[in-house]
Amino acid sequence: MLIRIAHLVTRFPRAILIAALALALLCGLFGASAASGLKSGGFVSSDAESTRATELLADHFDGAAPNYILLVESSAGVDDDAVRARALRSVDTIRAHERTTDVQSYWTAPSPAIASALRSTDGNSGLIAVHLDGDETEIQNSAGELSGILAGSADGITVRAGGAAATFHEVNEQITHDLAVAETAAIPLTLLVLVLVFGSLIAASLPLLVGLFAIAATLAILRLFTLFTDVSIYAMNLTTALGLALAIDYSLFIVSRFREELANGLDPRAATVRALQTAGRTVLFSALTVALSLSAMLVFDLYFLRSFAYSGVAVVVAAAAASIVVLPAALVLLGHRVNSLDLRAPILRLFGREPAPLGAMVPEQTGWYRLVRRVMRFAVPVSVAIVALLLFLGAPFLGIKFGYPDERVLPASAASRQVGDEIRAEFPRADPGGNTTIVLDGFRDERAVAAYAAQLSEVDQVTAVLSSAGVYVSGNRLAPTPPGMANDSGTYLSVTSAVDPFSPAGGEQLESLQAVPTPAPALFGGAAAMNDDSLDALADRLPLAGLLIVLTTFAVLFLFTGSLILPLKALLLNTLSLTAAFGAMVWIFQEGHLDGLLGFTAVGYLVPTMPILMFCLAFGLSMDYEVFLLSRIREEWLRRRAGRTGSEFAAEDNAESVAIGVARTGRIFTAAAVLMAIVIGALTTSKVSFIQLMGLGLTLTVLMDATVIRALLVPALMKLMGPLNWWAPKPLARLHARFGFSEEPVPARADEESPVRV
């Protein structure tokens, strides 16, 4: 297939480049509005108990679960006439909005109990709790509209917007801004590193141009998916970064091999064919492993993760296609001019040195070759030391805790974050977004509800229970019945708590509440229940996702190498590398050791979807370098073993193949890792904490994998295993001989008759 593509590209390079330019322009125009169709939820299944409870509240109790909060604050106090007038005008504006289904406020509360809960302990702040109807996008857009009208400071009165709707509206805006900043910083740095790697400005520009093509394709792909399914706003950050990073990686591999073949004496067309047959084959396998890793997220019933699978797989395909079709067309037309504008030459000549020919290399004379040979001489201590280091770095992962994201993912300067902090500090009996709601569908026995509410109020750290039978604190009824908590559809109760609903303590309290005998079948909703449902949904499908990744990766690597040992080694090393990265993420983001430097707030737990997303991504990206390295080692192994029988020189052939393979690829995959670290690491500049976590975690994984793992641990282990690296049982060897992938001979000149008529 690759030979056919190569002959097609070398025959019609101009037509392919013109078509690619037109496609890039169309993708750019179509994908320009991608952000408008993306959503910021998807952390809880639509079938979850908490989701059904929320739907019942919205349908039958006038939206008793508020999702938009206004905090009205003044040093004059909430009972000041000017403050009251400003609050009442805000209430009227909210009620007039088409998506408002319910409004409660301190100034319009139907009972003293509710008014007391919506007033701060210092008397300077009051809340307006609102339920907005619609899907996630409509709710967030409505929150943005209302905040634009109502929020602000005037005459000593400050109004700020919070709640889930305002939070995710701010998150959307922040992510869109962060993406532009990240790409603006990453692209110039990427070009600089490419120039340092290639020397030639022309060669350095090619991967970047292919990367920009991949970004345009990525935005169009995201826009297309929004027409058919829910796609997370967070996918925009990751898939554009991933598209750019993979396109640059793949282009780097192919351009490097093309220049190497030119240096070996092939003409440009023949060098293009050879580059596609070798490096192009590696790109296809790498793209396949990344795509399979990402597709494992399809097993989760959360569109947050599923959207990464849809868009991520499509982006990998786009990056690989651009590298295999568009890039070779440019290489054919450039030919030897790919080495033009050598920026190293003037600098080296200042020091009286002539630059080495671009693309030329003698593996045995490189520092990589000497390093690997030295590592293999001390293979046992090197292996033990590195494995011990990785396990040590991964130790904090044993204490990982998970929780749903709230407004604290935003910086302290964000309005919704400030509102959340104020509610936690000054409203002990009212967290409208954090209460646990219990729906007794169709049940209206007031006496039974009273007994149930009294028992609930005795659960540890529960500050109050509001029910149709009254307000209960520590088993005692302290206030009369709040209106609207019962109707012909049933009854609901609202439990306020002194603990963070998303923390492990919040989960333990929810279990205690659920253990209280209910007078009728009950549905638990609210923040703690939503968090619990999310964790359960992930835990149920996680083993299946992990199994799919392991099996598919093993199968692809076996078809690539024909070895049973090398895929097992790759899986083990990837797991070690990821363990170390996850341990670092727990130490940094859960325990908060670098919160001041990175500017985030540590809440004592991690968003549970992020380690899963990181695992799928990092596993695929790690295999990217594994495939690239193994391809050159295997190529050298087959070359050295050709015509030899017996095992007399097998151990030395294995060691020499590893050393030469690393020597030929070390500079390239290290440069690729640095480039990917720049592109993905730019996400660390985000002001949304779990985007920071993902960016930093993937950056550390990629850098560790390309240095400690591939340059040190892989050579050491392959030396220890010797010729066993290439072993497979006879049945599997026959299977690989029949179905495995191997290179075919390529004509020395690309202008010879093509095996396929085009």
Disulfide bonds with the S-S distance in Angstrom:
none
